[in-house]
Amino acid sequence: MKKLALALAFVAATSTGGPSLASPQDPTAAAASPGANTALVEDITRLWKANLSEEFITKYFAHSDLARDLTPGDIVVLRNSGVPETLITSITLGRTAAAAAPGTTQPPPALPDSRRWDGLALRNSGIVLFKSRWDSGMLEFREGSLRWVDSRQTGKNLLVPMEQIAEQQLTCLKKAGGNECFEWVVKTRNEEYHFRDATWRQGENAKVQDLFDFFRGSYPNLVSSRNPVDEK
């Protein structure tokens, strides 16, 4: 009887555990691995190969309805297609900011600190005869406006509100060891203003680089670019 009881207990245990061991694994239990964001990758590559600027492409995808972020596989495909790392990083950061919760309120941006740059030269517009191509003076950013004070003629003073400025640009001389940026250009819808260090002929270019960095840091949405040239 003892052997019979043990045999029945073994059969019962086997019958209880058998079905769970033999049942196939639920195919929906494993999480599907995300695939490449093909549409986004193709669009980025197409715009880059169309020679559009990094600034334009970054702003375009910051407002895109493609909600997924770039995966490591997407990044590899983009790099193999010739898209630079700087553009990939800009798109990722822009999409992260755009994906913030809609109910989140951001505090209004504070106005940048006032800054002043003495010893600058402003290029005369139009044809210049029998006078210097460059006027010396002082440039100041104050109360949301760019102000130029001419050292000789007050009639040449300028006041350009920041909301009118559409773009800033550094003009850089092409050099084998690295380009030399020597002129800062600020553009409105109808005008361009060109500034250089007063001693630019002696190779002084620190002020124009400081101007470019100041406005790029204070107004990150302002279009900022570099223009390589063959001569000053």
Secondary structure, DSSP 8 states (H G I E B T S, - for coil): -HHHHHHHHHHHHHHHHHHHHHS---TTTS-------HHHHHHHHHHHHTT--HHHHHHHHHT-S--S---HHHHHHHHHTT--HHHHHHHHHHHHHHTS-TT-----------EEEEEEEEE--S---SS-SEEEEEEEEETTEEEEEESS-GGG-EEEEGGGEEEEEEEEE--TTS-EEEEEEEEESS-EEEEEETTGGGT--HHHHHHHHHHHHH-TTSEEEEEEES--
